[in-house]
Amino acid sequence: MDKIIVIYKGKEYMIIHQFASGYCEIAELTKGQHEIELVHFSELTLTLNK
């Protein structure tokens, strides 16, 4: 599965998991997957995959 890259608060994140409720687990690309944030999909901006 391809990585889905999004912008959140001006930084690039990767979606780890998206729940049916619309919330997503995301991890900042530069920090790896150790710091996961839970945010609603409506707060994210989709980007083109690199």
C-alpha positions in Angstrom: 0.0 0.0 0.0 1.3 3.4 -0.9 1.9 6.1 1.8 -0.7 8.8 1.9 1.1 12.1 2.6 -0.8 15.0 4.1 -0.1 18.4 5.5 -1.1 19.1 9.1 -0.1 22.4 10.9 2.3 23.2 8.0 4.2 19.9 8.3 4.2 16.7 6.2 2.7 13.6 7.9 1.9 10.1 6.8 -1.5 8.5 7.5 -0.9 5.4 9.6 -4.6 4.4 10.0 -8.0 6.0 9.2 -11.0 5.0 11.3 -14.6 4.9 10.2 -15.3 7.9 12.5 -13.2 10.1 10.3 -10.2 10.3 12.7 -6.7 9.4 11.5 -3.5 8.3 13.2 -0.7 10.3 11.6 3.1 10.4 12.1 5.4 13.3 11.1 7.7 12.2 8.3 10.8 13.6 9.9 10.2 12.0 13.3 9.2 8.5 12.2 6.3 6.6 13.7 7.2 7.0 17.3 5.1 10.1 17.8 1.6 9.4 16.5 -1.2 12.0 16.6 -4.9 11.4 16.4 -6.7 14.1 14.3 -9.8 14.4 12.2 -9.5 13.9 8.5 -11.1 17.3 7.9 -8.0 19.0 9.5 -5.7 17.4 6.9 -4.7 18.6 3.4 -3.9 15.9 0.9 -0.7 16.2 -1.2 0.6 14.4 -4.2 2.7 11.3 -3.3 6.4 11.8 -3.8 
